[in-house]
Each structure stands twice: as C-alpha cells, then as structure tokens.
Amino acid sequence: MLRTQRPQSLHEVSMSDVSSPDAAKAFLDTSLSGYELLADPLLNKGTAFTESERNTFDLLGLLPPNIGTLEEQVSRRLQVLRSFATDVERFAFLRDLQDTNETLFFAMLVQNLEELLPVVYTPTVGAGCQQFSRLFRKPRGLFLSLPHKKRIESILAHARFDNVEAIVVTDGERILGLGDQGAGGMGIPIGKLALYTGCGGLHPATTLPIMLDVGTDNPDCLSDPLYIGWRHERVRGEEYDDFVEAFVTAVTKRWPHVLLQWEDFAKNNATRMLERYRDRLCTFNDDVQGTAAVATGTLLSAVNVTGVPLTEQRIAVMGAGSAGCGIASLIRKAMIDAGLPESEADRRFFMVDRDGLLVDGMDGIASFQQPFLQDKVAIANWTLDHPDRIGLLDVVRNARPTVLIGVSGQAGAFSEAVVRAMAANNARPVIFPLSNPTSRAEATPTDLEAWTEGRAVIGTGSPFPPLDRNGAKFKVDQTNNSYIFPGVGLGAIAVKASRVTDQMFMAAAKALAAASPSRSDASKNLLPPVSSLRDVSFTVALAVALQAHNEGLTQGVNTDEIEGLIRSKVWMPRYLPYQRIP
C-alpha cells in the first residue's frame, strides 16, 4: 500500500516493487477529483481511469465512456507522433504530452528510447530552445530571474517541491553549439531531466528543472515581442556571481542531499562555478564531466577495435573550452591509471581552439587550459602552412594523433584534408565529432567513412543514419552524455553521496567501456544500443555508488545494500489504482 501526503509530490512504486507479489495491491491516495485530477500530469490517467475510479473521483461525463489501457494509449500517441512532418512538431507534441500525462509520456519514452531520444533531447532540443517562446504553453520547473533574487528562498519553499532530489540548472548562455538562447535555454534542463527518468528511472516528481534568467545578449531574443524571458542584457561580473551564490545557498538549505547538475553555462563560467561549488554540495557539470566520461569510456572501447593501447594514444581535441579540456583531463587520468608516467601523459594532448594549437606563452589562456599547453621547443621543428598560426591540419600532420575529438561547435571543422591525414597516419583512426546539434557536427559519418576508406572508428554526439559497411548497415555510435549522466545521478542519489568526484566519473567511464559490444567482437559497436540505456544507467549507477562509498562519501551505507538502494529509486511508468481521501 502506498500513501502520500500530497498528490503533487507522490512517489509511485519502484522497479523492485513492480516485480513483488504485493505489487498489485499498491495504490495511491489523493484528494483531487474531477477536472483538478485530470489537470495534474502526475496523476492523470486519461481514458485509463477505471469505472470505479470514475465514480469515486467525479469523472463521469468528463471522459469518453471507453476504458483504455496504458498500452493502448501509447499506441495511439505513437500513431499521432509519427504522422507529423518535422521533428520540431514531434518535440512540441511530446512536451504537451509530458505536461498532460507524465506516466503515458514516460511509458512511450522507455519503450521507444531509440526513436524518441533524438526528439526529446539532442538534436531536436536545440530547435526547441530556439523556438521555446513560441512553443511555451504550460509552466514546468522554475524560472528564477535576477530581479527576484531576494525571493529565491521563498519560491523554493513551496510544499510542491518537498520531494525534489535532482535539479538541472542552466543560465541559457551556451546552449549546445547554438550560443545564448536566454530563457529558451529552459528546454535543456527539461530535456535532461526527462532522460533522468526515461534512462535512469528517477521518479518525475523528484526532479526540478531550473532556469537562472540573468538576461540575454541574443539580439533576436531581445527584439522578439513573444520572448518570455527577462528582457535585459545579460548580467555579468559580481552581480551575476552574487545571484548564483544566492541560488546555491537557497538550494543547499532547502535540500541538503539534492543532486545539482550544471548545464550549458558559457566557458568562462562552467569550470569556474564547478570549482567553486563542487565541495559544498553533491554537484557536477555535465558539459565538463559527463562529456569527458562518455568520451573516455568510448575511447576505452575503441582500444578493442584499433588494438592501440591507451598508453600509446595521442589525442587531438578541436575545441579547447571547458568540455574539450574536461575530456582531455579524464583521458589523461585514464592513461596514468593504465601505467603511463604523468610527464609522458602531459605530452599526449594537442588542444586546438580558434587561435590554433594552445602553446606556452599564448595570451588569454584560461586556468583549465593551462595543463594542456604544448612546449614551444617541442614543436619548433614542425612544418606549418602558416608560421603565425598552428591549425588543426598542422597538428594532424606533425603530431600524428591516433584520436581526433571535436567539441568546437564548428560544422565541417574536420575537413577532408584533416581526415585523410588522420587516415594516412593510422590504420584505424579514431574520430569523434561530438558537437551538438547535428548541424554543428565537425564532420558527418558518411564523409568520415568515405575519406578513410571505411577505416575510421566513429562516434558522434548526435544520431546519424547507419553507414553502409561491407555490404551491410552499420549503426553509428552516438557518443552522447545520455550514456553517463542518468546513471551518475541515480547512483549518487541512491546512496546520498555528499559529493560527486572525478573518480566517480572515471568509474562511470570504465563501467560504460565494460559494457561495450566490442569487448567480445572487434567488429561490433563501441557502445551498447540506445534501446538499452536503462540497463546501462543501472550499471553506471552501481559503479558510481560503489566508488562514492570507497571514497567515504556515503554515511551509514553498506556495500551489500547499494544495489537494492539503486533499484528502489528506479521508477517504472505504470498506472496504479487510486483511493480517495478527504
């Protein structure tokens, strides 16, 4: 029997409850009835309300007489979804469904992850953010604008947020590769948390998307009469920092054990905020750490295909921002763990930004870029196309990297000349164009396949159509953070980890690599199929939770109970019978 104090914050059964003999007896209490009940997306069943429930909850006449099932509703909604001409239309349809009936929305998502993930999140969420003001229909999450800084604590205090365990927050300044989207950036936290539930299993009532609206410098937003955000140029400096501090202080006071995920902050703020707050609460930045973990895990899997040990890899990264340097930092740690001396590992990375290869003595170097500066002496004898700038092609020709990773947001940055140079230097070049959305990818898998004569080991940030390889269809690995962050969050929440550490992300990367189909067959994919993301997330969660325990970041948790704690957090979308209370 399941009871809740308030329907707005209900907890339904977990995966373990569903398989128990008493699962059929479980029910939910609610005092809502009639239109109020139908209007609550966490409680609404639509046509699946039983005859008894329709009588009990004053629903007779408000619903058509046929009593349906969740399976029938999923089938009906899928037919409508597939009838739309564009993914943006599908995105808007799914957002409406989520705001109408969350159980139905997540049942559809869980059962059709491979089809719906690109619509719910990347690449379609980018267009959803760009059109957010026009698509906006119902409120979801919180828009905390700077003029309301002094009221943040009272806003968070509402009883509807009592059960929050996971927050994803953005300020909308660097949405994917699209830049400043202002309040439209709210599409990212909503989408991320949908994956926390769809892939990781967190109950939707425990998740909260938040937009820190500090204005925008996007002229299209400021001039748009339909723009829903704070119509003000983006606030920066001390005033910005004070606002973020007020937010974090209020969050830690309201939810001492909450998981806070930073998402799509600009380069200058992403790493800075992570370093400022990572030891104050259970928090991480997915662009920095999640991207690093999935790239590292996929590279560890690629070793099975190329036969080149991790300790012999040389890494070129196009895009030396927080994401690129985060990737380099975790791969460097993996190399050291594999036995490569630290001084040698430092020389294996070639970070290329808009001004070319990062070299000692360059102006404007951020603190997080400092560890990856190349020594001028080491590159003094390189042959360069332009002596005043060391471009990506120069790096590939001279450094002869085995791996090429793109997080630049620059479409076409991996030119034919660059890719062919990679192929000339490597029997199986590893090439990961990871930028999102699809329109910002550094190269397409089709081009990579053609320019390397089918020898490239490819991973992309967004989904692409299968390749024709050796007369058969070969699925392109989607090296997407959805393989990492839902499991990291699930594991940390299950054991109430006080912090999220780099070692926990390394554990996540290694757990992902251990699940690679290429471990048993080098001709197989680097990553498990997207359809198995729930299983992958559980595997990652277990590794992360065990690592947190090993680091002393959990209190009163024994290793033999960790798996059960994780399972207890995994929600399966299904309808339960309701019981009316006064």
VEXDREN-2710 file (C-alpha; in Angstrom, 1 decimal):
% VEXDREN-2710
k/r/px/py/pz
1/MET/0.0/0.0/0.0
2/LEU/1.4/3.4/-1.0
3/ARG/0.2/6.6/0.6
4/THR/1.3/10.2/0.0
5/GLN/0.6/13.4/1.9
6/ARG/0.0/15.3/-1.3
7/PRO/-0.7/14.2/-4.8
8/GLN/1.6/16.8/-6.3
9/SER/4.7/15.1/-4.7
10/LEU/3.6/11.4/-4.9
11/HIS/6.1/8.6/-5.1
12/GLU/5.0/5.5/-7.1
13/VAL/6.4/2.0/-6.9
14/SER/10.0/1.3/-7.8
15/MET/11.2/-1.4/-10.2
16/SER/11.6/-3.8/-7.3
17/ASP/8.0/-3.2/-6.1
18/VAL/6.7/-3.9/-9.6
19/SER/8.1/-7.4/-9.5
20/SER/7.0/-8.2/-6.0
21/PRO/3.9/-10.4/-5.2
22/ASP/2.2/-7.5/-3.5
23/ALA/2.6/-5.0/-6.3
24/ALA/-1.0/-5.5/-7.5
25/LYS/-2.2/-4.2/-4.1
26/ALA/-0.3/-0.9/-4.3
27/PHE/-2.4/2.2/-4.6
28/LEU/-2.1/5.9/-4.3
29/ASP/-4.1/8.3/-2.2
30/THR/-5.3/11.6/-3.5
31/SER/-7.9/14.2/-2.5
32/LEU/-8.2/15.6/-6.1
33/SER/-11.2/14.9/-8.2
34/GLY/-12.9/16.0/-11.4
35/TYR/-11.0/18.4/-13.7
36/GLU/-8.4/19.0/-11.0
37/LEU/-7.4/15.4/-11.1
38/LEU/-7.3/15.3/-14.9
39/ALA/-5.2/18.5/-14.9
40/ASP/-2.5/17.1/-12.8
41/PRO/0.1/15.5/-15.1
42/LEU/1.5/13.3/-12.3
43/LEU/-1.9/11.8/-11.6
44/ASN/-3.9/12.0/-14.8
45/LYS/-4.6/8.6/-16.5
46/GLY/-6.9/9.9/-19.2
47/THR/-9.1/7.2/-20.6
48/ALA/-7.4/4.6/-18.4
49/PHE/-9.4/5.6/-15.3
50/THR/-11.5/2.6/-14.3
51/GLU/-15.3/2.7/-14.0
52/SER/-14.9/2.6/-10.2
53/GLU/-12.4/5.5/-10.2
54/ARG/-14.6/7.5/-12.5
55/ASN/-17.4/7.2/-10.0
56/THR/-15.3/7.8/-6.9
57/PHE/-13.4/10.8/-8.4
58/ASP/-16.4/12.6/-10.1
59/LEU/-15.0/11.8/-13.6
60/LEU/-18.2/10.5/-15.2
61/GLY/-19.1/12.6/-18.2
62/LEU/-15.6/14.2/-18.3
63/LEU/-14.1/11.3/-20.2
64/PRO/-15.4/9.3/-23.2
65/PRO/-17.0/6.0/-22.0
66/ASN/-14.4/3.6/-23.4
67/ILE/-11.9/2.5/-20.7
68/GLY/-8.5/2.1/-22.2
69/THR/-5.1/0.8/-21.1
70/LEU/-1.7/2.4/-20.9
71/GLU/-0.6/0.1/-23.8
72/GLU/-3.5/1.3/-26.0
73/GLN/-2.7/5.0/-25.1
74/VAL/0.9/4.5/-26.0
75/SER/-0.1/3.0/-29.4
76/ARG/-2.5/5.9/-30.1
77/ARG/0.0/8.6/-29.2
78/LEU/2.7/6.9/-31.3
79/GLN/0.5/7.0/-34.3
80/VAL/-0.1/10.7/-33.9
81/LEU/3.6/11.4/-33.2
82/ARG/4.7/9.6/-36.4
83/SER/2.2/11.5/-38.5
84/PHE/4.0/14.8/-38.0
85/ALA/6.2/16.1/-40.8
86/THR/9.1/17.5/-38.7
87/ASP/10.9/16.7/-35.5
88/VAL/10.1/20.1/-34.1
89/GLU/6.4/19.3/-34.4
90/ARG/7.1/16.0/-32.6
91/PHE/9.1/17.8/-29.9
92/ALA/6.2/20.1/-29.3
93/PHE/3.7/17.2/-29.2
94/LEU/5.8/15.3/-26.7
95/ARG/6.2/18.4/-24.5
96/ASP/2.4/18.8/-24.4
97/LEU/2.0/15.1/-23.6
98/GLN/4.5/15.4/-20.7
99/ASP/2.6/18.3/-19.3
100/THR/-0.7/16.4/-19.6
101/ASN/0.1/12.8/-18.6
102/GLU/3.6/12.0/-17.3
103/THR/3.1/8.3/-16.9
104/LEU/2.0/8.0/-20.5
105/PHE/4.8/10.2/-21.7
106/PHE/7.5/8.2/-19.9
107/ALA/5.9/4.8/-20.9
108/MET/6.3/5.9/-24.5
109/LEU/9.8/7.1/-23.9
110/VAL/11.0/4.0/-22.1
111/GLN/9.5/1.7/-24.7
112/ASN/10.8/3.6/-27.6
113/LEU/14.1/5.1/-26.5
114/GLU/15.9/4.8/-29.8
115/GLU/13.2/6.6/-31.7
116/LEU/12.3/9.2/-29.2
117/LEU/15.6/10.2/-27.6
118/PRO/16.6/12.4/-30.6
119/VAL/13.2/14.1/-30.4
120/VAL/13.2/14.6/-26.6
121/TYR/16.8/15.7/-26.5
122/THR/19.6/16.1/-29.0
123/PRO/19.5/17.1/-31.7
124/THR/15.9/18.4/-31.7
125/VAL/16.0/20.1/-28.3
126/GLY/18.3/22.7/-29.9
127/ALA/15.5/23.9/-32.2
128/GLY/13.1/23.5/-29.2
129/CYS/15.2/26.0/-27.3
130/GLN/15.4/28.4/-30.2
131/GLN/11.6/28.3/-30.5
132/PHE/10.9/28.0/-26.8
133/SER/8.9/31.2/-26.5
134/ARG/6.6/30.2/-29.3
135/LEU/6.2/26.7/-28.1
136/PHE/5.6/27.7/-24.5
137/ARG/2.2/26.5/-23.2
138/LYS/2.3/25.4/-19.6
139/PRO/4.8/26.1/-16.8
140/ARG/7.3/23.4/-15.9
141/GLY/10.1/23.9/-13.4
142/LEU/11.2/27.3/-12.1
143/PHE/12.3/30.5/-13.9
144/LEU/14.4/32.3/-11.3
145/SER/15.1/35.8/-12.7
146/LEU/17.6/38.2/-11.2
147/PRO/15.0/40.8/-10.2
148/HIS/13.6/38.2/-7.8
149/LYS/16.9/37.3/-6.2
150/LYS/15.7/38.1/-2.7
151/ARG/12.7/35.8/-3.1
152/ILE/14.5/32.6/-4.3
153/GLU/14.3/31.0/-0.8
154/SER/10.6/31.6/-0.5
155/ILE/10.0/30.3/-4.1
156/LEU/11.8/27.1/-3.4
157/ALA/10.0/26.7/-0.1
158/HIS/6.6/25.7/-1.6
159/ALA/5.4/22.3/-0.5
160/ARG/5.1/21.1/-4.1
161/PHE/8.9/20.8/-4.1
162/ASP/9.3/18.7/-0.9
163/ASN/10.4/15.5/-2.6
164/VAL/12.9/17.1/-5.1
165/GLU/16.1/15.0/-5.3
166/ALA/17.6/16.1/-8.7
167/ILE/17.9/19.6/-10.1
168/VAL/19.3/20.5/-13.6
169/VAL/20.0/24.2/-13.9
170/THR/21.2/26.5/-16.8
171/ASP/21.6/30.2/-17.4
172/GLY/21.0/29.7/-21.1
173/GLU/24.2/31.3/-22.3
174/ARG/25.8/28.4/-24.2
175/ILE/23.0/26.1/-25.4
176/LEU/24.6/23.2/-27.3
177/GLY/26.5/24.8/-30.2
178/LEU/23.9/27.4/-30.7
179/GLY/25.0/30.0/-28.2
180/ASP/22.9/32.3/-26.0
181/GLN/19.2/31.4/-26.1
182/GLY/18.2/33.3/-23.0
183/ALA/15.1/31.9/-21.2
184/GLY/14.7/29.4/-24.1
185/GLY/17.6/27.5/-22.6
186/MET/15.0/26.0/-20.2
187/GLY/14.5/23.4/-22.8
188/ILE/17.8/21.8/-21.8
189/PRO/17.0/21.2/-18.1
190/ILE/13.6/19.9/-19.0
191/GLY/15.1/17.5/-21.6
192/LYS/17.9/16.4/-19.4
193/LEU/15.5/15.5/-16.5
194/ALA/13.3/13.6/-19.0
195/LEU/16.3/11.4/-19.6
196/TYR/17.0/11.1/-15.9
197/THR/13.6/9.5/-15.7
198/GLY/13.5/7.7/-19.1
199/CYS/17.0/6.3/-18.9
200/GLY/17.9/6.4/-15.2
201/GLY/14.5/5.8/-13.7
202/LEU/14.2/8.7/-11.3
203/HIS/10.5/9.5/-10.4
204/PRO/9.5/12.6/-12.3
205/ALA/8.1/14.1/-9.1
206/THR/11.6/14.2/-7.7
207/THR/13.1/16.2/-10.5
208/LEU/13.2/20.0/-10.9
209/PRO/14.4/22.0/-14.0
210/ILE/15.6/25.5/-13.2
211/MET/16.4/28.4/-15.4
212/LEU/18.6/31.2/-13.9
213/ASP/17.4/34.1/-16.0
214/VAL/20.1/36.8/-15.9
215/GLY/19.1/38.3/-19.2
216/THR/20.4/37.6/-22.7
217/ASP/22.8/39.1/-25.2
218/ASN/21.0/37.5/-28.1
219/PRO/19.5/40.3/-30.2
220/ASP/16.9/38.0/-31.7
221/CYS/15.5/37.3/-28.2
222/LEU/15.6/40.9/-27.1
223/SER/13.8/42.2/-30.2
224/ASP/11.2/39.3/-30.2
225/PRO/7.8/40.6/-28.9
226/LEU/7.0/37.0/-28.0
227/TYR/10.1/36.4/-25.9
228/ILE/9.1/35.1/-22.5
229/GLY/12.4/35.8/-20.6
230/TRP/13.7/38.9/-18.7
231/ARG/14.2/41.4/-21.5
232/HIS/17.5/42.7/-20.3
233/GLU/21.1/42.4/-21.5
234/ARG/23.0/39.6/-19.8
235/VAL/24.2/40.5/-16.3
236/ARG/27.8/39.5/-15.6
237/GLY/30.6/40.0/-13.0
238/GLU/29.9/40.4/-9.3
239/GLU/26.2/40.8/-9.7
240/TYR/26.0/37.5/-11.6
241/ASP/28.1/35.7/-9.1
242/ASP/26.0/37.0/-6.2
243/PHE/22.9/35.8/-7.9
244/VAL/24.3/32.3/-8.4
245/GLU/25.5/32.3/-4.8
246/ALA/22.1/33.2/-3.5
247/PHE/20.6/30.3/-5.6
248/VAL/23.1/27.7/-4.4
249/THR/22.7/28.8/-0.8
250/ALA/18.9/28.5/-1.0
251/VAL/19.2/25.1/-2.7
252/THR/21.5/23.6/-0.1
253/LYS/19.3/25.0/2.7
254/ARG/16.1/23.6/1.1
255/TRP/17.5/20.2/0.1
256/PRO/20.7/19.2/1.9
257/HIS/21.1/16.0/-0.1
258/VAL/20.0/17.2/-3.5
259/LEU/21.9/16.5/-6.7
260/LEU/22.6/19.7/-8.7
261/GLN/23.6/19.4/-12.3
262/TRP/25.0/22.5/-14.1
263/GLU/24.2/22.6/-17.8
264/ASP/25.2/24.7/-20.8
265/PHE/27.0/27.5/-19.0
266/ALA/29.5/29.5/-21.0
267/LYS/33.2/28.5/-21.0
268/ASN/34.2/31.3/-18.5
269/ASN/31.5/30.2/-16.0
270/ALA/31.2/26.5/-16.4
271/THR/34.5/25.4/-14.9
272/ARG/34.6/28.3/-12.5
273/MET/31.3/27.5/-11.0
274/LEU/32.1/23.8/-10.8
275/GLU/35.3/24.5/-8.8
276/ARG/33.5/27.0/-6.6
277/TYR/30.7/24.7/-5.5
278/ARG/31.9/21.1/-6.1
279/ASP/32.9/20.7/-2.4
280/ARG/29.8/22.4/-1.0
281/LEU/27.2/20.0/-2.3
282/CYS/26.6/17.0/-4.5
283/THR/27.0/18.7/-7.8
284/PHE/28.6/18.3/-11.3
285/ASN/28.8/19.9/-14.7
286/ASP/27.6/17.6/-17.4
287/ASP/29.3/19.5/-20.2
288/VAL/32.7/19.2/-18.5
289/GLN/32.5/15.9/-16.6
290/GLY/29.7/14.0/-18.4
291/THR/31.1/14.7/-21.8
292/ALA/34.6/13.7/-20.5
293/ALA/33.3/10.4/-19.1
294/VAL/31.4/9.3/-22.3
295/ALA/34.3/10.3/-24.5
296/THR/36.8/8.4/-22.2
297/GLY/34.5/5.4/-22.0
298/THR/34.1/5.3/-25.8
299/LEU/37.8/5.7/-26.3
300/LEU/38.5/2.8/-23.9
301/SER/36.1/0.8/-26.1
302/ALA/37.9/1.8/-29.3
303/VAL/41.1/0.2/-28.0
304/ASN/39.3/-3.1/-28.6
305/VAL/38.9/-2.2/-32.2
306/THR/42.2/-0.5/-33.1
307/GLY/44.5/-2.6/-31.0
308/VAL/46.4/0.5/-29.9
309/PRO/46.8/0.5/-26.1
310/LEU/45.6/3.6/-24.2
311/THR/49.1/4.3/-23.2
312/GLU/50.2/4.7/-26.8
313/GLN/47.3/7.1/-27.9
314/ARG/47.9/10.7/-28.9
315/ILE/44.9/12.9/-28.7
316/ALA/44.0/16.0/-30.7
317/VAL/41.0/17.9/-29.5
318/MET/39.3/20.6/-31.6
319/GLY/37.6/22.9/-29.2
320/ALA/39.7/23.8/-26.1
321/GLY/36.8/25.1/-23.9
322/SER/35.6/23.5/-20.7
323/ALA/34.2/20.5/-22.5
324/GLY/37.4/19.8/-24.5
325/CYS/39.7/20.3/-21.5
326/GLY/37.4/18.2/-19.4
327/ILE/37.7/15.3/-21.9
328/ALA/41.5/15.7/-22.0
329/SER/41.8/15.7/-18.2
330/LEU/39.8/12.5/-17.8
331/ILE/41.6/10.7/-20.6
332/ARG/44.9/11.8/-19.2
333/LYS/43.9/10.3/-15.8
334/ALA/42.9/7.1/-17.5
335/MET/46.3/6.9/-19.2
336/ILE/48.1/7.4/-15.9
337/ASP/45.9/4.7/-14.3
338/ALA/47.0/2.5/-17.2
339/GLY/50.6/3.0/-16.3
340/LEU/51.8/5.9/-18.4
341/PRO/54.1/8.3/-16.5
342/GLU/52.5/11.6/-15.7
343/SER/55.1/13.6/-17.5
344/GLU/54.6/11.5/-20.6
345/ALA/50.8/11.7/-20.4
346/ASP/51.1/15.5/-20.4
347/ARG/52.7/15.5/-23.9
348/ARG/50.0/13.4/-25.5
349/PHE/47.4/16.1/-25.8
350/PHE/47.1/18.7/-28.6
351/MET/44.3/21.2/-27.9
352/VAL/43.2/23.4/-30.8
353/ASP/41.0/26.4/-30.4
354/ARG/40.0/29.3/-32.6
355/ASP/43.5/30.7/-32.3
356/GLY/45.1/27.4/-33.2
357/LEU/47.1/25.0/-31.1
358/LEU/47.4/26.0/-27.4
359/VAL/51.1/26.8/-26.9
360/ASP/53.1/28.1/-24.0
361/GLY/53.1/31.9/-23.9
362/MET/49.8/32.5/-25.7
363/ASP/47.6/35.3/-24.4
364/GLY/44.1/34.7/-22.9
365/ILE/44.8/31.2/-21.6
366/ALA/42.2/30.1/-19.0
367/SER/43.3/28.2/-15.9
368/PHE/41.7/25.0/-17.0
369/GLN/43.6/25.1/-20.3
370/GLN/47.0/25.6/-18.6
371/PRO/47.8/21.9/-18.2
372/PHE/47.5/21.3/-21.9
373/LEU/49.8/23.9/-23.3
374/GLN/52.4/22.5/-25.7
375/ASP/56.0/23.4/-25.2
376/LYS/57.3/25.7/-27.9
377/VAL/60.5/23.8/-28.0
378/ALA/58.7/20.5/-28.7
379/ILE/57.0/21.9/-31.8
380/ALA/59.8/24.1/-33.0
381/ASN/60.6/21.9/-36.0
382/TRP/57.1/21.4/-37.2
383/THR/56.3/22.1/-40.8
384/LEU/53.5/24.6/-40.9
385/ASP/51.2/26.0/-43.6
386/HIS/51.1/29.4/-41.8
387/PRO/54.0/30.2/-39.4
388/ASP/51.9/32.6/-37.3
389/ARG/49.1/30.0/-36.5
390/ILE/49.2/26.2/-35.9
391/GLY/45.9/24.9/-37.2
392/LEU/44.3/21.5/-36.9
393/LEU/45.8/20.2/-40.2
394/ASP/49.2/21.2/-38.9
395/VAL/48.6/19.3/-35.7
396/VAL/47.5/16.1/-37.5
397/ARG/50.4/16.2/-40.0
398/ASN/53.1/16.8/-37.4
399/ALA/51.8/15.3/-34.1
400/ARG/50.3/12.3/-35.9
401/PRO/47.4/11.8/-33.4
402/THR/45.7/8.5/-33.1
403/VAL/42.4/10.1/-31.9
404/LEU/40.6/13.2/-33.1
405/ILE/37.8/14.6/-30.9
406/GLY/35.6/17.6/-31.8
407/VAL/33.7/19.7/-29.3
408/SER/34.1/23.0/-31.2
409/GLY/30.5/23.6/-32.4
410/GLN/32.0/24.3/-35.8
411/ALA/30.4/22.4/-38.6
412/GLY/32.9/21.0/-41.1
413/ALA/35.9/21.6/-38.8
414/PHE/37.1/18.1/-39.7
415/SER/37.9/18.9/-43.3
416/GLU/38.7/16.2/-45.9
417/ALA/42.4/17.1/-45.7
418/VAL/42.4/16.7/-41.9
419/VAL/40.6/13.4/-42.1
420/ARG/42.7/12.0/-44.9
421/ALA/45.8/12.9/-42.9
422/MET/44.4/11.0/-40.0
423/ALA/43.8/8.0/-42.2
424/ALA/47.3/8.2/-43.7
425/ASN/48.9/8.1/-40.2
426/ASN/46.6/5.4/-38.7
427/ALA/45.3/2.0/-39.8
428/ARG/42.1/2.7/-37.8
429/PRO/41.9/6.4/-37.0
430/VAL/39.5/7.2/-34.1
431/ILE/37.4/10.2/-34.9
432/PHE/34.7/11.6/-32.6
433/PRO/32.8/14.7/-33.9
434/LEU/30.8/15.3/-30.7
435/SER/29.3/18.7/-31.2
436/ASN/25.5/19.1/-31.0
437/PRO/23.1/19.6/-32.6
438/THR/23.7/17.7/-35.8
439/SER/24.1/20.9/-37.8
440/ARG/27.2/21.8/-35.7
441/ALA/29.0/18.4/-36.0
442/GLU/32.6/18.7/-37.1
443/ALA/32.0/16.0/-39.8
444/THR/29.4/13.6/-40.9
445/PRO/29.9/9.8/-40.5
446/THR/29.3/9.4/-44.3
447/ASP/32.2/11.8/-45.1
448/LEU/34.4/10.1/-42.5
449/GLU/33.7/6.7/-43.9
450/ALA/34.5/7.9/-47.5
451/TRP/37.6/9.9/-46.6
452/THR/39.2/7.0/-44.6
453/GLU/38.1/4.2/-47.0
454/GLY/35.9/2.7/-44.3
455/ARG/38.7/2.5/-41.7
456/ALA/37.5/5.2/-39.2
457/VAL/36.3/4.3/-35.8
458/ILE/33.5/6.8/-35.4
459/GLY/31.5/8.2/-32.5
460/THR/29.1/11.2/-32.9
461/GLY/27.4/13.5/-30.4
462/SER/24.0/13.3/-32.2
463/PRO/22.3/10.4/-34.0
464/PHE/23.1/9.8/-37.7
465/PRO/21.8/7.3/-40.2
466/PRO/23.6/3.9/-40.4
467/LEU/26.6/3.5/-42.6
468/ASP/26.9/1.1/-45.5
469/ARG/29.9/-1.0/-44.5
470/ASN/30.9/-4.3/-46.2
471/GLY/27.5/-4.6/-47.8
472/ALA/25.6/-4.2/-44.5
473/LYS/24.2/-1.5/-42.4
474/PHE/26.4/-0.4/-39.5
475/LYS/24.9/1.7/-36.8
476/VAL/26.9/4.9/-35.9
477/ASP/27.8/5.0/-32.2
478/GLN/26.1/8.0/-30.6
479/THR/28.7/9.1/-28.1
480/ASN/26.2/11.1/-26.1
481/ASN/26.1/12.1/-22.4
482/SER/22.9/10.2/-22.0
483/TYR/25.1/7.1/-21.5
484/ILE/26.6/8.7/-18.4
485/PHE/24.7/11.4/-16.5
486/PRO/21.5/9.4/-15.7
487/GLY/23.5/6.7/-14.1
488/VAL/25.8/9.1/-12.3
489/GLY/22.8/10.9/-10.9
490/LEU/20.9/7.7/-10.0
491/GLY/23.9/6.2/-8.2
492/ALA/24.7/9.4/-6.3
493/ILE/21.1/10.0/-5.2
494/ALA/20.6/6.3/-4.2
495/VAL/23.4/6.4/-1.6
496/LYS/23.0/10.1/-0.8
497/ALA/26.6/10.9/-1.8
498/SER/27.8/14.1/-0.3
499/ARG/29.9/15.0/-3.4
500/VAL/30.4/13.9/-7.0
501/THR/34.1/13.4/-7.7
502/ASP/36.3/13.0/-10.8
503/GLN/36.9/9.4/-9.6
504/MET/33.2/8.7/-9.7
505/PHE/33.2/9.8/-13.4
506/MET/36.2/7.6/-14.1
507/ALA/34.2/4.7/-12.6
508/ALA/31.3/5.6/-14.9
509/ALA/33.6/5.7/-17.9
510/LYS/35.1/2.4/-17.1
511/ALA/31.7/0.8/-16.5
512/LEU/30.5/2.1/-19.9
513/ALA/33.6/0.6/-21.5
514/ALA/33.0/-2.7/-19.8
515/ALA/29.5/-2.8/-21.4
516/SER/30.9/-2.3/-24.9
517/PRO/29.9/-4.9/-27.5
518/SER/33.4/-4.5/-29.0
519/ARG/34.9/-6.3/-25.9
520/SER/33.8/-9.6/-27.3
521/ASP/33.9/-8.8/-31.0
522/ALA/36.1/-6.0/-32.5
523/SER/33.7/-5.7/-35.5
524/LYS/30.8/-4.7/-33.2
525/ASN/29.8/-1.2/-31.9
526/LEU/31.8/0.7/-29.3
527/LEU/28.6/1.4/-27.3
528/PRO/25.5/-0.6/-26.3
529/PRO/22.4/0.3/-28.3
530/VAL/20.4/3.3/-27.2
531/SER/17.5/1.0/-26.5
532/SER/19.4/-0.5/-23.6
533/LEU/20.1/2.8/-21.9
534/ARG/18.1/1.8/-18.8
535/ASP/20.4/-1.2/-18.3
536/VAL/23.5/0.9/-19.0
537/SER/22.4/3.6/-16.5
538/PHE/21.9/0.9/-13.8
539/THR/25.4/-0.4/-14.5
540/VAL/26.9/3.1/-14.3
541/ALA/24.9/3.9/-11.2
542/LEU/26.3/0.8/-9.4
543/ALA/29.9/1.7/-10.3
544/VAL/29.4/5.3/-9.2
545/ALA/27.7/4.4/-5.9
546/LEU/30.5/1.9/-5.1
547/GLN/33.1/4.5/-5.9
548/ALA/31.4/7.1/-3.7
549/HIS/31.3/4.5/-0.9
550/ASN/35.0/3.7/-1.4
551/GLU/35.8/7.5/-1.1
552/GLY/33.9/7.8/2.2
553/LEU/31.2/10.0/0.6
554/THR/28.2/8.0/1.9
555/GLN/27.2/7.7/5.5
556/GLY/25.7/4.5/7.0
557/VAL/25.6/2.7/3.7
558/ASN/27.0/-0.9/3.4
559/THR/28.2/-2.2/0.1
560/ASP/25.8/-5.1/0.2
561/GLU/22.8/-2.8/0.2
562/ILE/23.9/-0.5/-2.6
563/GLU/22.3/-2.4/-5.4
564/GLY/19.0/-2.6/-3.5
565/LEU/19.1/1.2/-2.8
566/ILE/19.6/1.9/-6.5
567/ARG/16.7/-0.4/-7.5
568/SER/14.5/1.3/-5.0
569/LYS/15.0/4.5/-6.9
570/VAL/14.1/3.1/-10.3
571/TRP/10.5/4.0/-11.2
572/MET/8.6/2.1/-13.9
573/PRO/5.8/4.1/-15.6
574/ARG/2.6/2.3/-15.0
575/TYR/-0.9/3.2/-13.7
576/LEU/-1.8/2.3/-10.1
577/PRO/-5.3/2.3/-8.6
578/TYR/-6.3/5.4/-6.7
579/GLN/-8.1/5.8/-3.3
580/ARG/-9.8/9.0/-2.5
581/ILE/-9.1/10.7/0.8
582/PRO/-10.8/13.8/2.3
END
